[in-house]
Amino acid sequence: MKMRSFAPFALAAGAGLVLAGCSSSEADSDAAASGDAATGGELTLGVFNGWDESVASSLLWQAVLEDQGYDVTLEYADPAPTFQALADGDYDLVTDVWLPVTHADYLEKFGDDIEELGAWFDSAALTVAVNADAPVDSLTDLAEHADEFGDTIVGIEPGAGLTGAVEKAIPVYGLDDMDFVTSSTPAMLAELDSAMADGENIVVTLWEPHWAYGAYDLKNLEDPEGTLGDAESIVTYSRSGLGEDFPDVARWLSDFTMDAELLYDLENQLQAADSESDHESVVEAWIAEHQEWVDSLTA
C-alpha cells in the first residue's frame, strides 16, 4: 500500500473544513421547477473525512450526476458539521449515514430537518479485526493473548462512534489491561500496514465496508456479547425539499444499491491512485469497466 492511502482521500483525518458550497436551493430555477435532469442544476454532496465508503460513493455519484448535466461539488467534513450543513440546506445529499446505531444521535438531533432516501448497503458493521493468522478468533480470547499483540488495541479517532463502542466492549471482555491507542484513521492504517508487512500480530478497530479487507488478509474477532452492535445499513439522506426540487436525483438515490464486491473494487482502485488529482480518471475508468451497472443507476 502506498503512503498516499494512509490519509483520507481528501484531507488529513480530523481536519474539519469550512462549510461551503451552493445548495440546490441556489440551483437553476428552471431545473428545480421541472426536475428535468437534462437541464441540470447545482448540487452539493457532504462527504465524511476518512470514511472510504463515503468518499467512493460520493465520487461515483458526482461522476454519474455530472454526466446527467448537473454541476456537483463535494464538501469534505466530519460527521457533526456535515449533518448540520445538511439540516441547514447547505448540503443537498449525504450518502454515508449508518443506521440504526452509529449515527443514531445525529438522527435524533437533525432527523426532523433532513429526509431519508434509501439504504444502498445492508451489511455494514463495526469490527475489531486482526491478521488472519492471529492466535485468537474472539474478543473473549483476546485478554489471554494480549502480550502477543503488544498489549495494544490500535484505534481511530477518539470521538468516533466505533471508538465509543470499543470502549464499552473493553470491560465486558476483560481488556482493561490492554492499551487502547486512539489517534486517527490514517495512523491506524499505517500501523496495520507496517504489522502486516512485518508478519506481526495486530488488533485494530475497523468497519465494513472498508478497502482494508480487500488489501490485507484479515479476520474479524467474534463479539458474542454483541457489544459492537448488529450489522447496519448505509443510507442516503437529503436536505428537506430535495425531492421537490430535483425529483430525478431523489429517485435515483432512493433506488441506489451497491454490493460489497463493487464497492471494494472502487475503493481499492482509488487507494492505488498516486494522488488525489487522479481520482477523476480512476472513477472514469472504473465506470467504463462497469458501464451497464452504472447506466442502470439513472434508468
C-alpha positions in Angstrom: 0.0 0.0 0.0 1.4 3.4 -0.9 1.8 6.1 1.6 -1.0 8.0 -0.1 -3.5 5.5 1.3 -2.7 6.3 4.9 -4.6 9.6 4.6 -8.2 10.2 4.0 -9.0 10.6 0.3 -9.4 14.4 0.6 -7.7 15.7 3.7 -5.9 14.6 6.8 -8.3 12.9 9.3 -9.8 15.2 11.9 -9.2 18.3 9.8 -12.6 19.9 9.5 -13.3 22.0 6.5 -15.1 25.3 6.3 -18.6 24.5 5.3 -19.1 26.0 1.9 -20.7 25.4 -1.4 -24.0 26.1 -3.1 -27.1 24.1 -2.2 -29.6 23.1 -4.7 -31.8 25.9 -3.4 -29.5 28.1 -5.3 -29.6 26.0 -8.4 -31.0 26.9 -11.7 -34.7 27.7 -11.0 -35.9 26.2 -14.2 -34.2 22.9 -13.4 -35.6 22.9 -9.9 -39.1 23.5 -11.2 -39.1 21.0 -14.0 -37.0 18.2 -12.4 -35.5 17.7 -15.9 -32.1 16.1 -15.5 -31.1 17.4 -18.9 -31.2 20.9 -17.7 -29.0 20.2 -14.7 -28.5 22.3 -11.6 -26.1 22.7 -8.8 -25.8 20.0 -6.1 -23.5 19.7 -3.1 -22.7 16.3 -1.5 -21.3 16.1 2.0 -18.5 13.6 2.4 -17.2 12.3 5.7 -13.5 12.8 6.2 -11.7 9.4 6.3 -14.8 7.3 5.6 -13.7 5.4 2.5 -17.2 4.3 1.5 -18.4 7.9 1.8 -15.6 9.1 -0.5 -16.1 6.3 -3.0 -19.9 6.5 -3.2 -19.7 10.3 -3.4 -17.1 10.3 -6.2 -19.2 7.8 -8.1 -22.4 9.9 -7.8 -20.5 13.1 -8.7 -19.5 11.5 -12.0 -22.9 10.0 -12.6 -24.8 13.2 -11.9 -22.3 15.3 -13.9 -22.9 13.0 -16.8 -26.6 13.8 -16.5 -25.9 17.5 -16.7 -25.6 18.6 -13.0 -22.8 20.7 -11.5 -21.7 18.7 -8.4 -19.5 19.9 -5.6 -18.1 17.6 -2.9 -17.5 19.1 0.5 -15.4 17.1 3.0 -16.1 17.4 6.7 -16.5 15.4 9.9 -20.0 13.9 10.6 -21.2 16.6 13.1 -20.8 19.6 10.8 -21.9 17.5 7.8 -25.3 16.7 9.4 -25.6 20.3 10.5 -25.0 21.5 7.0 -27.5 19.0 5.5 -30.1 20.2 8.0 -29.4 23.8 7.2 -29.8 23.1 3.5 -26.1 24.0 2.7 -25.6 20.4 1.6 -28.0 18.5 -0.6 -27.0 14.9 -0.1 -25.0 12.6 2.2 -24.6 9.0 1.1 -23.0 7.5 4.3 -25.5 7.6 7.1 -25.1 4.4 9.2 -28.3 3.1 10.9 -29.7 2.2 13.3 -26.8 2.7 15.7 -23.7 4.5 14.5 -25.4 7.8 13.5 -28.4 7.5 15.8 -27.5 10.5 17.9 -27.3 12.7 14.8 -30.7 11.5 13.5 -32.2 12.3 16.9 -30.9 15.8 16.7 -31.4 16.5 13.0 -33.8 13.9 11.8 -36.8 16.3 11.6 -34.8 18.6 9.2 -33.5 16.0 6.7 -35.1 13.3 4.6 -34.2 9.6 4.2 -33.9 8.5 0.6 -32.9 4.8 0.9 -30.4 2.3 2.0 -27.8 1.3 -0.5 -25.6 -1.2 1.5 -27.2 -3.5 4.1 -24.3 -5.3 5.8 -22.2 -2.5 7.4 -20.6 -3.4 10.7 -18.3 -2.0 13.4 -15.5 -4.5 13.9 -12.3 -5.4 15.8 -10.0 -7.1 13.3 -6.7 -9.0 13.5 -4.4 -10.5 11.0 -6.0 -13.7 9.7 -3.3 -16.0 11.2 -3.5 -14.4 14.7 -3.9 -16.8 17.6 -7.4 -15.6 18.6 -10.9 -15.7 16.9 -13.0 -14.0 19.5 -12.8 -10.9 21.8 -13.4 -13.4 24.6 -9.9 -14.8 24.0 -8.0 -11.6 23.4 -7.1 -10.9 27.0 -5.4 -14.2 27.3 -3.2 -13.5 24.3 -2.8 -9.7 24.9 1.0 -9.9 25.1 1.1 -11.4 21.5 -0.4 -8.1 20.3 1.9 -5.9 22.4 -0.9 -5.4 24.9 -2.3 -2.8 22.5 -5.5 -2.3 20.6 -5.0 0.3 17.8 -8.0 2.6 17.3 -9.1 5.5 15.2 -10.3 9.0 16.2 -11.2 9.4 19.9 -14.7 10.8 19.1 -15.7 8.2 16.6 -18.7 6.0 17.2 -16.6 2.9 16.7 -14.2 4.1 19.4 -17.1 4.5 21.8 -18.4 1.0 21.1 -14.9 -0.5 21.7 -14.6 1.5 24.9 -17.8 -0.2 26.1 -16.5 -3.6 24.9 -13.2 -3.4 26.8 -14.6 -4.1 30.4 -17.1 -6.7 29.1 -14.2 -8.8 27.7 -11.7 -8.0 30.5 -9.4 -6.0 28.2 -8.8 -3.2 30.7 -5.1 -4.0 30.9 -4.6 -3.5 27.2 -3.6 -0.1 25.9 -6.4 1.3 23.7 -4.5 3.8 21.5 -6.7 6.3 19.7 -5.4 9.0 17.3 -6.7 8.9 13.7 -7.8 6.5 11.0 -4.6 7.1 8.9 -2.4 6.3 11.9 -4.3 3.1 12.5 -3.9 2.1 8.8 -0.2 2.9 9.0 0.2 0.6 12.0 -1.8 -2.1 10.2 0.2 -1.8 7.1 3.5 -2.0 9.0 2.4 -5.0 11.0 1.2 -6.9 8.0 4.4 -6.2 6.1 6.5 -7.4 9.0 4.3 -10.5 9.7 3.4 -9.3 13.2 0.1 -9.7 15.1 -2.0 -6.7 15.4 -5.5 -5.8 16.6 -7.3 -2.8 15.2 -10.7 -1.2 15.3 -12.2 -1.3 11.8 -15.5 -1.3 10.0 -17.1 -2.9 7.0 -17.2 -1.9 4.2 -13.6 -0.9 4.2 -10.9 -1.3 1.5 -8.5 -2.8 4.0 -10.4 -6.1 3.8 -9.5 -6.3 0.1 -5.9 -5.2 0.7 -5.0 -7.4 3.6 -5.7 -10.9 4.9 -7.8 -10.0 8.0 -10.5 -11.6 10.2 -13.0 -10.0 12.5 -13.0 -11.1 16.1 -16.3 -12.7 17.2 -18.3 -10.5 19.5 -20.5 -13.0 21.4 -21.8 -10.3 23.8 -22.9 -8.1 20.9 -21.1 -5.1 22.2 -20.3 -3.7 18.8 -23.9 -3.9 17.6 -25.5 -5.8 14.8 -25.0 -5.3 11.1 -26.2 -1.9 9.9 -27.4 -0.3 6.7 -25.7 2.6 4.9 -28.4 5.1 4.0 -28.6 8.2 1.8 -30.1 11.3 3.3 -31.0 14.6 1.6 -31.9 18.1 2.7 -35.6 18.8 3.1 -37.2 19.6 -0.2 -34.7 17.9 -2.5 -37.3 15.6 -3.9 -39.5 18.5 -4.9 -36.6 20.5 -6.4 -34.9 17.5 -8.1 -37.2 14.5 -8.3 -35.0 12.6 -10.7 -32.0 12.9 -8.4 -34.1 11.8 -5.4 -35.4 8.9 -7.3 -32.0 7.7 -8.5 -30.5 7.9 -5.0 -33.6 6.2 -3.4 -33.2 3.2 -5.8 -29.4 3.0 -5.5 -27.8 -0.2 -4.2 -24.2 -1.4 -4.4 -22.7 -4.8 -3.3 -19.5 -5.2 -1.4 -17.5 -6.6 -4.3 -18.2 -3.5 -6.4 -17.6 -1.1 -3.5 -14.3 -2.7 -2.5 -13.1 -2.7 -6.1 -13.8 1.0 -6.5 -12.2 1.8 -3.1 -9.1 -0.2 -3.8 -8.6 1.5 -7.2 -8.9 4.9 -5.5 -6.4 3.8 -2.9 -4.0 2.8 -5.6 -4.1 6.2 -7.2 -0.8 8.1 -7.0 -2.6 11.3 -5.9 -6.0 12.8 -5.2 -5.8 14.5 -8.6 -6.0 11.1 -10.2 -9.4 10.3 -8.7 -11.4 11.6 -11.6 -9.6 9.4 -14.1 -9.8 6.4 -11.7 -13.6 6.8 -11.4 -13.9 7.3 -15.1 -12.0 4.1 -15.9 -14.0 2.2 -13.2 -17.3 3.4 -14.7 -16.2 2.2 -18.1 -15.5 -1.2 -16.7 -18.9 -1.4 -15.1 -20.9 0.7 -17.7 -24.0 -1.4 -17.8 -24.4 -1.3 -14.0 -23.7 2.4 -13.8 -26.2 3.1 -16.6 -28.8 1.3 -14.5 -28.4 3.9 -11.7 -30.2 6.6 -13.7 -32.6 4.3 -15.7 
